[in-house]
Amino acid sequence: MAWELATFSPDLFREPAPIEGVDITVVRPGEPVRITHVLDAVEPRIRPDGRPAFPTEGGAGEGRTNRLDGVVVLSCLDFAAEERPLHEQESIVDLGGPGAAYTPFARETCIVLTFRPGEGGNEAAEATARRTSLRVAEELARPTLDAEPAQVETFELGAADENLPRVAALIQLSDLGPLYHLYVYGTPAGQAGLPRIVDPAELLDGAVTSGEYHWAAMRNPTICFQRNALVRSLYADHGKRLRFAGVVLMRGYEQSAEDKQRVAKAAVARAQELGADGVIITTDAGGNSHTDVMLTCRACERAGIRTTVVLAEETDPESTRPILTDWVPEADSIVSTGNLEELVPEWRPERVLGGDKLLDGTAAAEAGLIPVRNYLGAANQMGQLTLGARSA
Amino acid sequence: VKAVHYLNQFFAGMGGEDKAETPPTRIEGPVGPGRGLAAELGAVEIVATLACGDDYFAEQEEEALRTLLAYLEEDRPDVLIAGPAFGSGRYGYACGTLTAAAAERGISAVAALHPENPGVDAAGKAYVVPTAVNVAGMRDALPRLAKVAAALAERGELGPAEEEGYLPRGFRRNYFAEKTGAERAVDLLLAKLAGETKTEVGGGLDRVEPPARVPDLSAVLVALVTEAGCVPQGNPDRLPSVRAQGWLRYDLDGEETLSSARYESVHGGFDVTLANEDPNRLVPLDAARQLEREGRIGRLHETFYTTTGNGTPVVMATRFGREIAAELERAGVGAVLLSGT
C-alpha cells in the first residue's frame, strides 16, 4: 500500500487572519454578568439529516430540526476603531439587575464567544465571527442527535374555516451596507430578491440570520427569527381566530424615494398573492426604515388590505411629541415596542464579558444609567418581547 | 395616611369675588367639597384644608406659593389634592401651579380640572383628573378624584393614564406588558378587521407645509445647509458621527468647490466612501457656484451650515432647524438648498 504526503511552503499561512482568537465563557443562569459589544444571539440547532442548520441554498422549514432548549450563543466583537464604513453601536446584554428584564437571556445558559479582531479589516472580522457563531451553535446542538426530544412541535397550515380573515406577516429586513445586513439564506437582504414570499417555517428554521450592528434595541438578532413570536402566534391562531396566509420578507433602507415607493407597492403585490385581508408589518432598525414601513402601510391600506404596524419610539427619554420618526394617517393601528431613549437604572455587575469598556470609553461595570437603546433586541420591532410604552 | 386639600376662597366658604384677595390660610380638617371627598377617600384622612383667594394667587403667585408650600412642609401629607376647579381659569391655574410645585418637592399631588383649563398645563408632572366644565360635575368628579388621590397616597406613583383615570401628562413610560408585541399586534389587527381600530401610540407629526414658491431665484441669496456631517478635514470642531447635540457653520471663503483635500463627512449612518471622494456630492457647492455665475441664483450665502442627522431625536432636530433658520433669516437668505442623506 502506497501513501503520499505532500508538503507546501509556509507562505500559504501568510494570509492575514481576520480573527486572532476567541475567548469562550459559559455563564450559568443567575450569574450577575454584563456582556458588552454583543453582535448576535443564536439558539443551538442541528438537523438530524445532516443538512446545515443555517442553510445557504434554501431548504429551511422542512424535515426535522433539533433545538437545544435553555442555551444561547452570544457573540461579541470590539471592532478596531479605524476604517469603520458604518459605525456599530453599543450592544449590551445584562444577566442580572434591572437590565435583565430587557434582554431575555438571564434564565438561560449563555455561551459567550468574545472574538479578538486580527488583520484584514472589520468586514472580514465580522464575517468570520458571524459564521463561527453559527457553527458553534450547530456544534452545541450535536448531543441532541443521540437523545430523545422532550417535545416535538409540528408547524403546518392545514385547512381552516374560510370565514376567518387571512392574515400575513410582512417582515422588514434591513440592508444598509457592510455591518448593517440581515441575511436570507446567507445572502444580504438587499441582494436576496426581496420582497419575496417564504414559508413561515423557513423563518423559524434558520433561513434568516443577523449581521446588523446598528442601535442594539432595534436589532433583530438571529434568535429572534428562530424563536419568532409573531410567526409562532400566527401559527397558534391559525384556524382559531384567523387563517395564516404566509410571510413576506421585504427590504428596509431602500436608498431612494423612488425605490421606497416601488418596494412598498411590490410588498402589497406579494400580500395580494397570499390573499391577505390584513397584514402585520414589522420593522428593522430606525429612522429611514420607519419611512419604508409607513409607505408600505399606506400602500396596503390603499389596496384595501388592513394593517397593523409594529415599531419602537425613538424621540427622547420621555417620548414627548412627536413620538414617531415618520407617520402616515393610514397607520392607525400601531404596536409600540417601547421607547429606546428611556433610561434603565444603574447596576453594577460582578463580572463583565465582551470588553471592559463601552464604545464611549466608560467602564462597563460602572456605566450608570443606560438607555434602552443599548440593550440587544430590547425594543425588537417584530414584537419579540413584552416591552411597550404608554402615556403617563 | 394623610391628605391636604386645596380650595379657593369660594369653595372654602369664605366668600365670593369680594373675598378673592384673601391670602393663604390653613383650616383644620375638610371643608366644603372636602367633606364629600373625605367620604370617598376611605383610609385617607384630610388633615387640613389650604385656602387662598383666586386674585391673591394670580397677583402674588410667588408669595402665595411660599406660604402654601410652608403649610405643606409642616403637614407633610402623603398626597395634596386640589380642586375640583372645573373650567374656572384663575382657580384652575392656582390648583395646577400648586400641585406642580408640590410634585417638584416630592409630595404626590393631584388636581381636578376641566381638560381645557389652563391649570392642566401648569400642573407639569402632577396628576390631573378630568372634570366637567362647571360645578354641576361635582358629584361625578369627587369619587374619581378620590380614587386617584388614594392610589397616589398609597403608591406614590400611578400606572398609565388610561387605566388610572388621569389626563396624559404629555410624556410616556415604558412598561412590560402581559403579552408580547407580536401577540398585541395580532389582537390589534383582528380588532381592526372586525371594525374596531385601536392603537398603542398615536401618530401625528409636525407636517412641514411646502413654502410659497420663490418668485425669482435670480434675485435672492441662497444658502447651503446639510445634515450629511460635512466638515473641514480633521473635523476641528468634533462634530459627532451620531447623535449630534448641535450644528456648525463654516465660511466658504469664496471657494468654488468642496475639495476632498479640505472637506470630509463624519456621518456614521451611511457609507461615506463615495461622498468623501467628492464632498460636492453632499454639499453641491460646485453646482451652486455655476448657477451663481449664470445668474440663475442671485448670490450664494458665504456660510454653510452642517450637522449629522443620525439617531437624532425629532425634538432635537426641530431645534437645530429653528436655530439655523433664524440665522439665515437674519442674514437675508431667501432660499435654502438642504441636502439630506
Chai-1 contact restraints between the chains, C-beta under 6 A:
chainA,res_idxA,chainB,res_idxB,connection_type,confidence,min_distance_angstrom,max_distance_angstrom,comment,restraint_id
A,P85,B,D271,contact,1.0,0.0,6.0,A-B,restraint_1
A,H87,B,S241,contact,1.0,0.0,6.0,A-B,restraint_2
A,H87,B,G268,contact,1.0,0.0,6.0,A-B,restraint_3
A,P165,B,L193,contact,1.0,0.0,6.0,A-B,restraint_4
A,G177,B,D271,contact,1.0,0.0,6.0,A-B,restraint_5
A,A229,B,T180,contact,1.0,0.0,6.0,A-B,restraint_6
A,A229,B,A182,contact,1.0,0.0,6.0,A-B,restraint_7
A,L230,B,A182,contact,1.0,0.0,6.0,A-B,restraint_8
A,S233,B,A182,contact,1.0,0.0,6.0,A-B,restraint_9
A,S233,B,E183,contact,1.0,0.0,6.0,A-B,restraint_10
A,S233,B,V186,contact,1.0,0.0,6.0,A-B,restraint_11
A,R241,B,L190,contact,1.0,0.0,6.0,A-B,restraint_12
A,G278,B,L189,contact,1.0,0.0,6.0,A-B,restraint_13
A,G278,B,L193,contact,1.0,0.0,6.0,A-B,restraint_14
A,I280,B,A185,contact,1.0,0.0,6.0,A-B,restraint_15
A,I280,B,L189,contact,1.0,0.0,6.0,A-B,restraint_16
A,R306,B,K192,contact,1.0,0.0,6.0,A-B,restraint_17
A,R306,B,L193,contact,1.0,0.0,6.0,A-B,restraint_18
A,T308,B,A185,contact,1.0,0.0,6.0,A-B,restraint_19
A,T308,B,L188,contact,1.0,0.0,6.0,A-B,restraint_20
A,T308,B,L189,contact,1.0,0.0,6.0,A-B,restraint_21
A,V310,B,G181,contact,1.0,0.0,6.0,A-B,restraint_22
A,V310,B,A185,contact,1.0,0.0,6.0,A-B,restraint_23
A,T315,B,P313,contact,1.0,0.0,6.0,A-B,restraint_24
A,T315,B,V314,contact,1.0,0.0,6.0,A-B,restraint_25
A,D316,B,P313,contact,1.0,0.0,6.0,A-B,restraint_26
A,D316,B,V315,contact,1.0,0.0,6.0,A-B,restraint_27
A,E318,B,F171,contact,1.0,0.0,6.0,A-B,restraint_28
A,S319,B,R172,contact,1.0,0.0,6.0,A-B,restraint_29
A,T320,B,F171,contact,1.0,0.0,6.0,A-B,restraint_30
A,P322,B,L205,contact,1.0,0.0,6.0,A-B,restraint_31
A,P322,B,V314,contact,1.0,0.0,6.0,A-B,restraint_32
A,I323,B,V201,contact,1.0,0.0,6.0,A-B,restraint_33
A,L324,B,G203,contact,1.0,0.0,6.0,A-B,restraint_34
A,W327,B,G203,contact,1.0,0.0,6.0,A-B,restraint_35
A,W327,B,L205,contact,1.0,0.0,6.0,A-B,restraint_36
A,A331,B,G203,contact,1.0,0.0,6.0,A-B,restraint_37
A,D332,B,T197,contact,1.0,0.0,6.0,A-B,restraint_38
A,D332,B,T199,contact,1.0,0.0,6.0,A-B,restraint_39
A,S333,B,L188,contact,1.0,0.0,6.0,A-B,restraint_40
A,S333,B,K192,contact,1.0,0.0,6.0,A-B,restraint_41
A,S333,B,T197,contact,1.0,0.0,6.0,A-B,restraint_42
A,S333,B,T199,contact,1.0,0.0,6.0,A-B,restraint_43
A,I334,B,T199,contact,1.0,0.0,6.0,A-B,restraint_44
A,I334,B,E200,contact,1.0,0.0,6.0,A-B,restraint_45
A,I334,B,V201,contact,1.0,0.0,6.0,A-B,restraint_46
A,V335,B,G181,contact,1.0,0.0,6.0,A-B,restraint_47
A,V335,B,R184,contact,1.0,0.0,6.0,A-B,restraint_48
A,V335,B,A185,contact,1.0,0.0,6.0,A-B,restraint_49
A,V335,B,E200,contact,1.0,0.0,6.0,A-B,restraint_50
A,S336,B,E200,contact,1.0,0.0,6.0,A-B,restraint_51
A,S336,B,V201,contact,1.0,0.0,6.0,A-B,restraint_52
A,T337,B,G181,contact,1.0,0.0,6.0,A-B,restraint_53
A,G338,B,N174,contact,1.0,0.0,6.0,A-B,restraint_54
A,N339,B,N174,contact,1.0,0.0,6.0,A-B,restraint_55
A,E342,B,N174,contact,1.0,0.0,6.0,A-B,restraint_56
A,G383,B,T180,contact,1.0,0.0,6.0,A-B,restraint_57
A,G383,B,G181,contact,1.0,0.0,6.0,A-B,restraint_58
A,G383,B,A182,contact,1.0,0.0,6.0,A-B,restraint_59
A,G383,B,A185,contact,1.0,0.0,6.0,A-B,restraint_60
A,T386,B,F176,contact,1.0,0.0,6.0,A-B,restraint_61
A,T386,B,A177,contact,1.0,0.0,6.0,A-B,restraint_62
A,T386,B,T180,contact,1.0,0.0,6.0,A-B,restraint_63
A,G388,B,Y175,contact,1.0,0.0,6.0,A-B,restraint_64
A,G388,B,A177,contact,1.0,0.0,6.0,A-B,restraint_65
A,A389,B,R172,contact,1.0,0.0,6.0,A-B,restraint_66
A,A389,B,N174,contact,1.0,0.0,6.0,A-B,restraint_67
A,R390,B,P160,contact,1.0,0.0,6.0,A-B,restraint_68
A,S391,B,A161,contact,1.0,0.0,6.0,A-B,restraint_69
A,S391,B,P168,contact,1.0,0.0,6.0,A-B,restraint_70
A,S391,B,R172,contact,1.0,0.0,6.0,A-B,restraint_71
A,A392,B,R173,contact,1.0,0.0,6.0,A-B,restraint_72
